């Protein structure tokens, strides 16, 4: 049941726009989301690497079923 709620939220265009637009939502997600594009994610990883922090990138897509 909770899975269905999260899937519905992931498909919500309004929620996506909220996260992109509002600074508080950006601050809350910044730790977990390196960027909206591969280029942004790579830049975030390079910045961490320069500070001696190793990291990985996971490419997640909406509505993954397997």
Gaussian input, Z-matrix of N, CA and C with variables (Angstrom, degrees):
# hf/3-21g

backbone

0 1
 N
 C     1     B1
 C     2     B2     1     A1
 N     3     B3     2     A2     1     D1
 C     4     B4     3     A3     2     D2
 C     5     B5     4     A4     3     D3
 N     6     B6     5     A5     4     D4
 C     7     B7     6     A6     5     D5
 C     8     B8     7     A7     6     D6
 N     9     B9     8     A8     7     D7
 C    10    B10     9     A9     8     D8
 C    11    B11    10    A10     9     D9
 N    12    B12    11    A11    10    D10
 C    13    B13    12    A12    11    D11
 C    14    B14    13    A13    12    D12
 N    15    B15    14    A14    13    D13
 C    16    B16    15    A15    14    D14
 C    17    B17    16    A16    15    D15
 N    18    B18    17    A17    16    D16
 C    19    B19    18    A18    17    D17
 C    20    B20    19    A19    18    D18
 N    21    B21    20    A20    19    D19
 C    22    B22    21    A21    20    D20
 C    23    B23    22    A22    21    D21
 N    24    B24    23    A23    22    D22
 C    25    B25    24    A24    23    D23
 C    26    B26    25    A25    24    D24
 N    27    B27    26    A26    25    D25
 C    28    B28    27    A27    26    D26
 C    29    B29    28    A28    27    D27
 N    30    B30    29    A29    28    D28
 C    31    B31    30    A30    29    D29
 C    32    B32    31    A31    30    D30
 N    33    B33    32    A32    31    D31
 C    34    B34    33    A33    32    D32
 C    35    B35    34    A34    33    D33
 N    36    B36    35    A35    34    D34
 C    37    B37    36    A36    35    D35
 C    38    B38    37    A37    36    D36
 N    39    B39    38    A38    37    D37
 C    40    B40    39    A39    38    D38
 C    41    B41    40    A40    39    D39
 N    42    B42    41    A41    40    D40
 C    43    B43    42    A42    41    D41
 C    44    B44    43    A43    42    D42
 N    45    B45    44    A44    43    D43
 C    46    B46    45    A45    44    D44
 C    47    B47    46    A46    45    D45
 N    48    B48    47    A47    46    D46
 C    49    B49    48    A48    47    D47
 C    50    B50    49    A49    48    D48
 N    51    B51    50    A50    49    D49
 C    52    B52    51    A51    50    D50
 C    53    B53    52    A52    51    D51
 N    54    B54    53    A53    52    D52
 C    55    B55    54    A54    53    D53
 C    56    B56    55    A55    54    D54
 N    57    B57    56    A56    55    D55
 C    58    B58    57    A57    56    D56
 C    59    B59    58    A58    57    D57
 N    60    B60    59    A59    58    D58
 C    61    B61    60    A60    59    D59
 C    62    B62    61    A61    60    D60
 N    63    B63    62    A62    61    D61
 C    64    B64    63    A63    62    D62
 C    65    B65    64    A64    63    D63
 N    66    B66    65    A65    64    D64
 C    67    B67    66    A66    65    D65
 C    68    B68    67    A67    66    D66
 N    69    B69    68    A68    67    D67
 C    70    B70    69    A69    68    D68
 C    71    B71    70    A70    69    D69
 N    72    B72    71    A71    70    D70
 C    73    B73    72    A72    71    D71
 C    74    B74    73    A73    72    D72
 N    75    B75    74    A74    73    D73
 C    76    B76    75    A75    74    D74
 C    77    B77    76    A76    75    D75
 N    78    B78    77    A77    76    D76
 C    79    B79    78    A78    77    D77
 C    80    B80    79    A79    78    D78
 N    81    B81    80    A80    79    D79
 C    82    B82    81    A81    80    D80
 C    83    B83    82    A82    81    D81
 N    84    B84    83    A83    82    D82
 C    85    B85    84    A84    83    D83
 C    86    B86    85    A85    84    D84
 N    87    B87    86    A86    85    D85
 C    88    B88    87    A87    86    D86
 C    89    B89    88    A88    87    D87
 N    90    B90    89    A89    88    D88
 C    91    B91    90    A90    89    D89
 C    92    B92    91    A91    90    D90
 N    93    B93    92    A92    91    D91
 C    94    B94    93    A93    92    D92
 C    95    B95    94    A94    93    D93
 N    96    B96    95    A95    94    D94
 C    97    B97    96    A96    95    D95
 C    98    B98    97    A97    96    D96
 N    99    B99    98    A98    97    D97
 C   100   B100    99    A99    98    D98
 C   101   B101   100   A100    99    D99
 N   102   B102   101   A101   100   D100
 C   103   B103   102   A102   101   D101
 C   104   B104   103   A103   102   D102
 N   105   B105   104   A104   103   D103
 C   106   B106   105   A105   104   D104
 C   107   B107   106   A106   105   D105
 N   108   B108   107   A107   106   D106
 C   109   B109   108   A108   107   D107
 C   110   B110   109   A109   108   D108
 N   111   B111   110   A110   109   D109
 C   112   B112   111   A111   110   D110
 C   113   B113   112   A112   111   D111
 N   114   B114   113   A113   112   D112
 C   115   B115   114   A114   113   D113
 C   116   B116   115   A115   114   D114
 N   117   B117   116   A116   115   D115
 C   118   B118   117   A117   116   D116
 C   119   B119   118   A118   117   D117
 N   120   B120   119   A119   118   D118
 C   121   B121   120   A120   119   D119
 C   122   B122   121   A121   120   D120
 N   123   B123   122   A122   121   D121
 C   124   B124   123   A123   122   D122
 C   125   B125   124   A124   123   D123
 N   126   B126   125   A125   124   D124
 C   127   B127   126   A126   125   D125
 C   128   B128   127   A127   126   D126
 N   129   B129   128   A128   127   D127
 C   130   B130   129   A129   128   D128
 C   131   B131   130   A130   129   D129
 N   132   B132   131   A131   130   D130
 C   133   B133   132   A132   131   D131
 C   134   B134   133   A133   132   D132
 N   135   B135   134   A134   133   D133
 C   136   B136   135   A135   134   D134
 C   137   B137   136   A136   135   D135
 N   138   B138   137   A137   136   D136
 C   139   B139   138   A138   137   D137
 C   140   B140   139   A139   138   D138
 N   141   B141   140   A140   139   D139
 C   142   B142   141   A141   140   D140
 C   143   B143   142   A142   141   D141
 N   144   B144   143   A143   142   D142
 C   145   B145   144   A144   143   D143
 C   146   B146   145   A145   144   D144
 N   147   B147   146   A146   145   D145
 C   148   B148   147   A147   146   D146
 C   149   B149   148   A148   147   D147
 N   150   B150   149   A149   148   D148
 C   151   B151   150   A150   149   D149
 C   152   B152   151   A151   150   D150
 N   153   B153   152   A152   151   D151
 C   154   B154   153   A153   152   D152
 C   155   B155   154   A154   153   D153
 N   156   B156   155   A155   154   D154
 C   157   B157   156   A156   155   D155
 C   158   B158   157   A157   156   D156
 N   159   B159   158   A158   157   D157
 C   160   B160   159   A159   158   D158
 C   161   B161   160   A160   159   D159
 N   162   B162   161   A161   160   D160
 C   163   B163   162   A162   161   D161
 C   164   B164   163   A163   162   D162
 N   165   B165   164   A164   163   D163
 C   166   B166   165   A165   164   D164
 C   167   B167   166   A166   165   D165
 N   168   B168   167   A167   166   D166
 C   169   B169   168   A168   167   D167
 C   170   B170   169   A169   168   D168
 N   171   B171   170   A170   169   D169
 C   172   B172   171   A171   170   D170
 C   173   B173   172   A172   171   D171
 N   174   B174   173   A173   172   D172
 C   175   B175   174   A174   173   D173
 C   176   B176   175   A175   174   D174
 N   177   B177   176   A176   175   D175
 C   178   B178   177   A177   176   D176
 C   179   B179   178   A178   177   D177
 N   180   B180   179   A179   178   D178
 C   181   B181   180   A180   179   D179
 C   182   B182   181   A181   180   D180
 N   183   B183   182   A182   181   D181
 C   184   B184   183   A183   182   D182
 C   185   B185   184   A184   183   D183
 N   186   B186   185   A185   184   D184
 C   187   B187   186   A186   185   D185
 C   188   B188   187   A187   186   D186
 N   189   B189   188   A188   187   D187
 C   190   B190   189   A189   188   D188
 C   191   B191   190   A190   189   D189
 N   192   B192   191   A191   190   D190
 C   193   B193   192   A192   191   D191
 C   194   B194   193   A193   192   D192
 N   195   B195   194   A194   193   D193
 C   196   B196   195   A195   194   D194
 C   197   B197   196   A196   195   D195

   B1=1.4423
   B2=1.5304
   B3=1.3247
   B4=1.4528
   B5=1.5231
   B6=1.3299
   B7=1.4710
   B8=1.5232
   B9=1.3306
   B10=1.4631
   B11=1.5310
   B12=1.3166
   B13=1.4699
   B14=1.5252
   B15=1.3338
   B16=1.4612
   B17=1.5285
   B18=1.3115
   B19=1.4655
   B20=1.5266
   B21=1.3100
   B22=1.4643
   B23=1.5269
   B24=1.3224
   B25=1.4649
   B26=1.5200
   B27=1.3359
   B28=1.4621
   B29=1.5196
   B30=1.3283
   B31=1.4663
   B32=1.5321
   B33=1.3074
   B34=1.4540
   B35=1.5292
   B36=1.3151
   B37=1.4552
   B38=1.5271
   B39=1.3246
   B40=1.4615
   B41=1.5181
   B42=1.3305
   B43=1.4644
   B44=1.5218
   B45=1.3299
   B46=1.4599
   B47=1.5178
   B48=1.3166
   B49=1.4620
   B50=1.5257
   B51=1.3210
   B52=1.4679
   B53=1.5265
   B54=1.3185
   B55=1.4688
   B56=1.5207
   B57=1.3181
   B58=1.4651
   B59=1.5247
   B60=1.3246
   B61=1.4590
   B62=1.5179
   B63=1.3091
   B64=1.4543
   B65=1.5238
   B66=1.3351
   B67=1.4649
   B68=1.5220
   B69=1.3253
   B70=1.4681
   B71=1.5302
   B72=1.3141
   B73=1.4616
   B74=1.5302
   B75=1.3231
   B76=1.4683
   B77=1.5241
   B78=1.3281
   B79=1.4760
   B80=1.5150
   B81=1.3261
   B82=1.4670
   B83=1.5264
   B84=1.3161
   B85=1.4680
   B86=1.5213
   B87=1.3164
   B88=1.4727
   B89=1.5282
   B90=1.3158
   B91=1.4608
   B92=1.5307
   B93=1.3172
   B94=1.4542
   B95=1.5227
   B96=1.3206
   B97=1.4641
   B98=1.5248
   B99=1.3223
   B100=1.4624
   B101=1.5196
   B102=1.2995
   B103=1.4569
   B104=1.5044
   B105=1.3047
   B106=1.4550
   B107=1.5239
   B108=1.3209
   B109=1.4647
   B110=1.5231
   B111=1.3235
   B112=1.4592
   B113=1.5219
   B114=1.3176
   B115=1.4796
   B116=1.5323
   B117=1.3357
   B118=1.4664
   B119=1.5245
   B120=1.3155
   B121=1.4648
   B122=1.5250
   B123=1.3148
   B124=1.4688
   B125=1.5210
   B126=1.3215
   B127=1.4694
   B128=1.5244
   B129=1.3303
   B130=1.4671
   B131=1.5237
   B132=1.3361
   B133=1.4653
   B134=1.5274
   B135=1.3147
   B136=1.4781
   B137=1.5274
   B138=1.3148
   B139=1.4610
   B140=1.5286
   B141=1.3215
   B142=1.4702
   B143=1.5270
   B144=1.3349
   B145=1.4640
   B146=1.5262
   B147=1.3264
   B148=1.4626
   B149=1.5218
   B150=1.3350
   B151=1.4635
   B152=1.5236
   B153=1.3482
   B154=1.4557
   B155=1.5184
   B156=1.3199
   B157=1.4643
   B158=1.5201
   B159=1.3271
   B160=1.4594
   B161=1.5242
   B162=1.3236
   B163=1.4625
   B164=1.5181
   B165=1.3050
   B166=1.4618
   B167=1.5147
   B168=1.3152
   B169=1.4588
   B170=1.5213
   B171=1.3012
   B172=1.4652
   B173=1.5280
   B174=1.3042
   B175=1.4595
   B176=1.5245
   B177=1.2971
   B178=1.4648
   B179=1.5204
   B180=1.3080
   B181=1.4630
   B182=1.5154
   B183=1.2967
   B184=1.4572
   B185=1.5307
   B186=1.3023
   B187=1.4583
   B188=1.5289
   B189=1.3165
   B190=1.4525
   B191=1.5233
   B192=1.3239
   B193=1.4639
   B194=1.5172
   B195=1.3198
   B196=1.4659
   B197=1.5216
   A1=111.42
   A2=117.50
   A3=121.51
   A4=110.87
   A5=115.75
   A6=120.53
   A7=110.13
   A8=116.74
   A9=121.27
   A10=111.00
   A11=116.64
   A12=120.86
   A13=109.69
   A14=116.84
   A15=120.29
   A16=111.74
   A17=117.27
   A18=119.69
   A19=110.93
   A20=117.17
   A21=120.74
   A22=110.47
   A23=116.92
   A24=120.62
   A25=111.28
   A26=117.56
   A27=120.86
   A28=111.77
   A29=117.18
   A30=121.28
   A31=112.50
   A32=116.97
   A33=121.41
   A34=110.90
   A35=115.99
   A36=120.29
   A37=110.71
   A38=116.46
   A39=120.54
   A40=112.68
   A41=116.76
   A42=120.36
   A43=110.50
   A44=116.61
   A45=120.68
   A46=111.80
   A47=116.84
   A48=121.06
   A49=110.91
   A50=117.07
   A51=121.18
   A52=110.60
   A53=115.85
   A54=120.19
   A55=110.72
   A56=117.10
   A57=120.41
   A58=111.14
   A59=118.08
   A60=121.89
   A61=116.34
   A62=117.73
   A63=120.25
   A64=112.40
   A65=116.48
   A66=121.34
   A67=114.22
   A68=118.39
   A69=119.00
   A70=110.37
   A71=117.21
   A72=120.37
   A73=110.39
   A74=117.15
   A75=121.16
   A76=110.65
   A77=116.73
   A78=119.95
   A79=111.14
   A80=116.55
   A81=119.85
   A82=111.36
   A83=117.77
   A84=120.40
   A85=112.97
   A86=118.72
   A87=122.29
   A88=112.66
   A89=116.89
   A90=120.50
   A91=111.83
   A92=116.52
   A93=121.00
   A94=114.02
   A95=117.13
   A96=121.51
   A97=108.46
   A98=115.60
   A99=120.46
   A100=112.39
   A101=117.89
   A102=121.17
   A103=111.21
   A104=114.37
   A105=119.62
   A106=111.77
   A107=117.12
   A108=121.33
   A109=109.02
   A110=115.75
   A111=120.50
   A112=110.37
   A113=116.99
   A114=121.01
   A115=110.62
   A116=117.59
   A117=121.06
   A118=111.17
   A119=116.82
   A120=120.29
   A121=110.76
   A122=117.26
   A123=120.69
   A124=110.58
   A125=117.50
   A126=120.48
   A127=111.35
   A128=116.86
   A129=120.73
   A130=110.74
   A131=117.29
   A132=121.25
   A133=110.66
   A134=117.48
   A135=120.47
   A136=110.81
   A137=116.31
   A138=120.05
   A139=110.75
   A140=116.83
   A141=120.53
   A142=110.77
   A143=116.97
   A144=121.15
   A145=111.48
   A146=117.47
   A147=121.35
   A148=111.65
   A149=116.10
   A150=121.03
   A151=111.73
   A152=116.20
   A153=120.56
   A154=113.85
   A155=117.01
   A156=121.51
   A157=109.09
   A158=116.33
   A159=120.71
   A160=109.09
   A161=116.58
   A162=120.34
   A163=110.13
   A164=115.47
   A165=121.72
   A166=108.83
   A167=115.36
   A168=121.45
   A169=107.64
   A170=115.98
   A171=121.85
   A172=106.92
   A173=115.98
   A174=120.59
   A175=108.27
   A176=115.60
   A177=120.49
   A178=108.91
   A179=115.19
   A180=119.90
   A181=109.12
   A182=115.10
   A183=120.95
   A184=110.17
   A185=115.78
   A186=123.54
   A187=114.10
   A188=116.93
   A189=120.44
   A190=107.92
   A191=117.48
   A192=120.01
   A193=113.05
   A194=117.81
   A195=119.20
   A196=110.96
   D1=-46.01
   D2=178.75
   D3=-63.98
   D4=-34.36
   D5=178.09
   D6=-58.62
   D7=-42.97
   D8=-179.71
   D9=-63.49
   D10=-37.39
   D11=178.38
   D12=-63.24
   D13=-47.17
   D14=-179.47
   D15=-65.50
   D16=-38.11
   D17=176.70
   D18=-63.92
   D19=-41.53
   D20=178.09
   D21=-63.15
   D22=-42.61
   D23=178.02
   D24=-63.38
   D25=-38.89
   D26=-179.00
   D27=-65.84
   D28=-24.43
   D29=179.90
   D30=-90.50
   D31=-6.06
   D32=-174.59
   D33=-75.84
   D34=113.56
   D35=177.86
   D36=-65.06
   D37=-38.58
   D38=179.51
   D39=-61.99
   D40=-41.67
   D41=178.20
   D42=-65.57
   D43=-40.57
   D44=177.83
   D45=-61.09
   D46=-42.61
   D47=177.97
   D48=-66.20
   D49=-36.72
   D50=177.52
   D51=-60.09
   D52=-47.70
   D53=-177.49
   D54=-64.84
   D55=-38.11
   D56=-178.73
   D57=-72.40
   D58=-33.94
   D59=-172.89
   D60=-87.26
   D61=-38.85
   D62=-169.08
   D63=-95.75
   D64=126.00
   D65=-176.31
   D66=-54.98
   D67=-39.56
   D68=-177.74
   D69=-65.31
   D70=-38.81
   D71=177.51
   D72=-67.18
   D73=-37.85
   D74=177.42
   D75=-63.12
   D76=-43.98
   D77=179.92
   D78=-63.64
   D79=-36.33
   D80=-178.89
   D81=-70.74
   D82=-33.77
   D83=-176.25
   D84=-94.22
   D85=-16.47
   D86=-174.70
   D87=-55.47
   D88=-37.04
   D89=-178.34
   D90=-65.42
   D91=-27.81
   D92=-174.24
   D93=-105.86
   D94=-19.19
   D95=-177.43
   D96=-120.04
   D97=112.93
   D98=-176.33
   D99=-74.40
   D100=-23.14
   D101=179.74
   D102=169.81
   D103=169.93
   D104=178.78
   D105=-89.99
   D106=-14.04
   D107=179.45
   D108=-125.71
   D109=161.92
   D110=176.99
   D111=-60.36
   D112=-39.67
   D113=-179.98
   D114=-59.38
   D115=-44.71
   D116=178.87
   D117=-63.98
   D118=-39.47
   D119=179.53
   D120=-65.58
   D121=-42.96
   D122=179.33
   D123=-63.86
   D124=-40.82
   D125=176.87
   D126=-61.28
   D127=-40.58
   D128=178.75
   D129=-64.84
   D130=-42.23
   D131=178.61
   D132=-64.72
   D133=-42.21
   D134=178.47
   D135=-61.45
   D136=-40.43
   D137=178.36
   D138=-62.59
   D139=-42.78
   D140=177.17
   D141=-64.73
   D142=-43.11
   D143=179.80
   D144=-59.74
   D145=-39.33
   D146=178.99
   D147=-63.55
   D148=-24.89
   D149=177.93
   D150=-92.40
   D151=7.15
   D152=178.34
   D153=82.79
   D154=17.35
   D155=-178.95
   D156=-106.22
   D157=125.56
   D158=176.10
   D159=-86.32
   D160=146.67
   D161=-178.52
   D162=-150.81
   D163=163.03
   D164=174.86
   D165=-124.43
   D166=161.33
   D167=176.32
   D168=-115.16
   D169=129.49
   D170=174.13
   D171=-114.18
   D172=124.86
   D173=178.39
   D174=-93.13
   D175=107.59
   D176=-178.45
   D177=-105.22
   D178=142.60
   D179=177.35
   D180=-121.06
   D181=158.54
   D182=-179.77
   D183=-66.45
   D184=144.53
   D185=171.44
   D186=60.08
   D187=40.52
   D188=176.31
   D189=-65.16
   D190=132.54
   D191=-178.45
   D192=-112.74
   D193=-7.85
   D194=178.71
   D195=-143.85

